[in-house]
Amino acid sequence: MEDPSNLEAVKALILKTFSFMENDYYYTHSSNIEDSRVFDECLIVEYENTITRRRLSVSYTTGDRFTFSITIERLPYNGKSDIISLGNYLRSVDKDFSIKPLNCFDLEAFEHLLIRLRKAIEAHALEIIDGKIWFETYYPRWD
């Protein structure tokens, strides 16, 4: 199990990096540590806007490696057509984007990764989080 102060530091970093969600798009955040059989620990910070019917989840998982991922959901969630993985979405619109897992706990490297994720949202997904568009026929590739 990871040191609780490490999880708090990562949570603070996520909140700082994605503060634009609350300041500019009126999302509210919540966070929780989930039990997982796959990962040692899983921290999820969710930003939700009930007016635009969107939820953005920033996940931080630990195990052999340390990873971050982002999903965007349309609310109410009714199945896989209501969720987009940011990485899969960016690759589907021909944006060369990937976030590689890190081998050690490194807040400076984590901040760099989170800023890349934020910039990708700002550059390519603002209309999605603002509730203006959704891709009815978008399904992430599962192969």
C-alpha positions, 0 to 999 in steps of 0.5 A: 500500500502506498504512503497516504501522504503520497496519495494526498500529494497526487490528489492535490496535484490533480486538483491544482492542474484541473482547477480550470474545470471548476473555474471555467466550466462550473464542474464540482469535484469529488475524490475517492480511493477505490479498492482494486484487485488489479492495482495496489491503489486507485485514486479517482478525482471526478469533476461533474457538471449536471447542467452539461451532463458530463463527468470527467474522471482523472484516475491515478493507479499504482502497482508495478508502475504509476499511471494516469488516465482520463475518461469523459462520461455523458450523464446519465451513463447508459453503457459504453456509448456514453464514455470516452477514453481521452487517449483513445479519442485523441488517437481516433482523431489522428492526434498522436497522444500517449501517456506512458506509465512511470516506474517510480513515484515522482511528483515532478514527472506526474505534474508534467503528465497531468499538464499534458493531459490538461492541454490535450483536453483544452486543445481537442475536447473542450466542446465535449466537456462543455456539453456542446457535442457528443459522438453518438457513433464513437466507440473506443477500439477494444482490439 
